[in-house]
Amino acid sequence: MRKISDIITKIEEYVMIVLMAAMLVTIAASVAFRYFLNAPLSWAGEVSIFLLIWLTFLGGSWGLKFSSQASVSFFMDKFDGRTRKTFEWIQMLAMIIFLIVILYFSYKWILLPSVAAQRSSSILLPMWIPYSAVPVGLTFALIHLIARLTSFSAKKEGM
């Protein structure tokens, strides 16, 4: 599972680089067209939002891989050793259960006929494409969490 997580991380990194570059070009072009050519791009805002949505979910998954999310740890700081490891294990298990529930509903939502028929207003992109950022990002996050839990459990057994 660790190997799959590492491969997904590399894919996320390359895709996020491309998305950031595309967002930079889109926003820069939008500003240039609006202020220098007095001809605003009607589609630039929509495209930027869709790129940002994908970046958010992929970045969240990537951050979960490296435990780089902000957290309130004053409760966990009160414990050490085996008790702390047990709470960390319970925390990861709760996040996995939460992601499974959210993934179930997000896949159910994406597969609705109404979502398949929906199109964006400016570029007429099928809305299942930007909406798919939710299940894709959360699936990657789930894989990262399961990989972390399995390596955490292996370390715990080695204690």
C-alpha positions, 0 to 999 in steps of 0.5 A: 500500500505504501508503494501505491501511496508513493506513486499517487503522491508523484502523480499529485505533485506533477498534476498540481504543478500543471494546474498551478501553471495553468491557473497562473497563465489564465489569471495573468491573461485575464488581467492583461486582457481586461486592463491592457486590451480592454477586452475581458475574458469571460471564461477566465474566472470559471476556469480559474475556479475549476483549477483551484477546486482540483488543486484544493482536493489534490493538495489536501490529499498530498498534505494528508500524506505528509501530515502537514494539515493544521491541527489542535494538538493540546489534547494529544500533547498530554500523552506519551508512549503507548497511550499516545500511539493508541489515540493516533491510531484511533484518530486515523481510523476515524478519518478513514471511516469519515472518508469512506462515508464522504466518498460513498456520497460523493460517488453517488452524487457524481453518478446522478443523471442531473450532474451528467446533464449539467454544464458550466455557464461560460465554457459549457464544460460538463460539471462532472469534471470539476465535481470529480475533484471531490471523489478523486482527491478523497480517494487519494487521501484515503489511500494515503491514510490507509498506507500511513495506518498500515506503516503505523501499525507495523511500527507499533508492533515493533515497539 
